[in-house]
């Protein structure tokens, strides 16, 4: 199924994954940049953050499952056609069909 959805991974992003630590004083340290391709949907949507609060996400990005889980607090820089802005990951969901013929993927919702 990976090949069937590969045509959707058309937007090159820059990803800096968050990890626990003392980094910026807020308990988040960002790893070096990765440049995965995904599919950007620039639309507002109401989601719940990791604290359970309802917040507004400005953008969602879907990635192939090979990108793996992206922790909240990570940063994603969007490509120029979306303003080259850098946003923080509010939430991440992994879609894994467990071997079934479904499009395995990872979606992040951005501030």
KABELFEN-V805309 format. One record per helix or strand. SS is the DSSP state (h for helix, s for strand). FROM is the first residue (numbers start at 0). TO is the last residue. If there is no record, write none. Layout:
# KABELFEN-V805309
[[SS | FROM | TO] [SS | FROM | TO]]
This chain:
# KABELFEN-V805309
[[h | 1 | 7] [s | 10 | 11] [s | 13 | 15] [s | 17 | 19] [s | 27 | 29] [s | 33 | 33] [s | 36 | 40] [s | 44 | 47] [s | 53 | 56] [s | 58 | 63] [h | 64 | 66] [s | 74 | 76] [h | 79 | 81] [s | 85 | 94] [s | 104 | 109]]
